[in-house]
Amino acid sequence: MTDATHANGKRKTAKARATVKDGDGTLRINSRPLHVQREMVQERIKEPLVIAGEEVYGDLNIKVESHGGGIQGQAEAIRMAIARALVEHTGDDDLEREFRDYDRNMMVEDPRRTETRKPSQSSKGARHKQQKSYR
């Protein structure tokens, strides 16, 4: 195993970078402990740790920095970064297979992005047109 492992995760416009080192089992997100986050976000972020099990992450320090996007997008990006970092740090193909079987988006990015607004149309969105009146 290496000294420290880095992995990235992205979801929509949110980005996260996870660093995994040998340590005492702490998890910090943007320099704050996990229990400071909202409950739903906590559950989302814990998913890769629950699947991996205490024996995998119990002696690892996980530090995650995230930015961009919203709360849920950041949670998804953090979740992906943690899962990728654990797989890379342990080098375990079975763990990667477990993550993919549970949810493919833990290991693979979602390619969907918002559609860009087209010129000479309304400013409300990509396909929004001015309402046409027939009378």
N, C-alpha and C positions, 0 to 999 in steps of 0.2 A: 504494500500500500504506500501511496505517496504521502508527502507531508501535508499538503492541502489540495483540495479538489474544488474547481470552480465550474459552475454550470449556469446557463441562462434559460429563462422562460419568458414567453411572450403571449399575451392575449389581447386582441384588439390593439389599443394604443398603450397598454400597460406593459412594463418591462420589469423583470426581476433578475437579480444575480445572486446565486447562493454559493457560499463558501463552506466547505465541510473539512474539519480538522479533528484529530484525535483530542479528546478532552473528557469532560465530566457529564455530558448529556444536556447541555443548555441549547435553547432555541431562541434566537433574538431576531426580530423583524424591525428594520430601521432603528436599530439600537434599543428597542423596547422588547420586553418579554411578551410571550404569546398571549398571556391572560389579559393584557390590556386591550386586545382587539375585541371586536363584536363577537357575540357567540356564534352566529352563523359563519362568520369568516374564520373563526377558530376551528370549527368543525371541518370546513373546506381545506384549510391548511394542514390539519392533522391527518387527513386521509392517507397520504403516502407513508407517514410514520406508523399508522395503525397496520397497514398492509405489510410493511417491512418487518415490524415486530421490534420489541424492546431489545432483543439480542443484537440487532443490526445498528440501531441508532443510540443505544444506551450509553456508549462510551465515546460519542461524537459531539463536537460543538458545531452547531449549524447557525450561520449568520447570513441573513438575507437582506439585501437592499432593493427596494422597489420604488418606482416612480411612474408617473403618467397614468392616464385612464381613470377609472372610478374604483370604488371599493371592491366590487365583485370582480372586475377585471384584474385588479392587482392580486386578489386572493387566488384567482386561477393561475396567474403568472408565477406567483410564489410557490404554489403547489407543484407546477411543472418543474420549476428550478430545483426544488428540494428532491423530487423524484429522480430527475436526471443526475443530480449530484450524488445521491445515494448509490445509484447504479454504477456511475463512473468510479466512485470511491471504492466500492466493494468488488467491482468487476464481475458481478453475478448475473448471468444471463437469465436464470430462473426468476430473479427478482424483477428484471425488466419485463419478462413474460407475464408475471403476476400483475404488474402495473398496467400493461396493455390490455389484459383480459378484464380488469376492473373498469378502466376507462382509458381509451386510446389517447385522449387529450392530455394525459399525464406525461406522455413521452413525445407526442407528435403535435406540432402546432396546428391550429385551426386556420386555414388559409382565407377565411371570409374577412372582408374589409368593407367599410362603408363606401358606397358609390359616390363618386365626385359629382358636384353640382355642374350642370351643363350651362353654357352661356346663353344669353338672350331668352331666358325663361324666368320664372318667378324665383325669388330668393328663398323659397321654403324648402327646397330639396332637389334631388337629382332628376326626378321625373314629374314634378309638379308643374302644371300648366295654368295659365290664366283661364278663368271660367268663361265659357263662350255663351253669349246670349243670342237667342234666335228671334227675339221680338224687340 
